[in-house]
Amino acid sequence: MSLPRPPRWFIADDILAGRVNLDGYPLRYVYISVNPTIIDPSGHAIRVDAVFTAVEMLEAHGWELINFEQSGKVAYLRRG
């Protein structure tokens, strides 16, 4: 019996809070986004900053940025 494949999508706040650790992650590509339940447009800059900060944290662990989309609310990364 094989284990289920891990997700590729992660929430930036979960990475920043330490709830997600991708050090042993087995796949090469992931994407990070803001929490989809947050719909307050006034907090756009804060949510984008969370995505950028999560990307910077992951870059320190061997991940590299491929692209930002949706005005910085989604980031695609690959293991370097």
N, C-alpha and C positions, 0 to 999 in steps of 0.2 A: 504494500500500500504506500503510495507516494504522498508526501505532504502537499498541502495546497500551495500554490504559487503566492509569494508575498505581494502586497500591493505596490503600485508604482506611484501613487498619489499620496502626498503628505501635506498636512496643514502647517504653515509657518509657525504658528504659536506653539504647536506641539514640539517642534524642533527646538525652539527657543527655551521652552520650559523643561527640556530634558526628557519628555515623555517618549520621544523617538530618538533612537541611536542607530545610525546607518553604518557604523564601523564594520559590522560583519554582514552587511546586506549582500545577498548573492547575485543580484542583477546589476546591469551596468547603467541603465537609464531610469531616472525618476523625474517627477515634477512636483513642484511645491506651489501652493496657492494660499490665498486668504481663506478664512473660514467662510464657507458658502452661506451660512446662516446669518452672517452680518450683512445687513442691507442699508445701514446708515451711510448715506453719501458724504456726510460731513467728516467722517473718519477716513476718507480715502488715503490721505498722506500717511496716516499712522499704519494702515494695513499694508501699503506698499513698502513702507520702511521695515515692517516685520518680514516681508518676503525677502527684501534685499539683505537684511541682517541674517536671516536663516541661510541664504546662499553664501554669504561671507563665512559663516560658521562651518558650513559643509566644505567650502574650498580649503579650509585649514585641515580637513580630514581627507583630502585627496579627490574631492569632486570638483568638476569644472562646469562653468555656466555655458550652456549652448545658446539660449535665447530667453528673452522676456517677452510676454504677450499681455494683452488686455491692460495696457497702460501700467505695467509693472505688477499686476496682481497675480500673475502666473509666471513661474520660472522653470525652465527645463535644464536638467543637469545630467552629466555622465561621469562615471568614475574615471579619473585620470590615469 
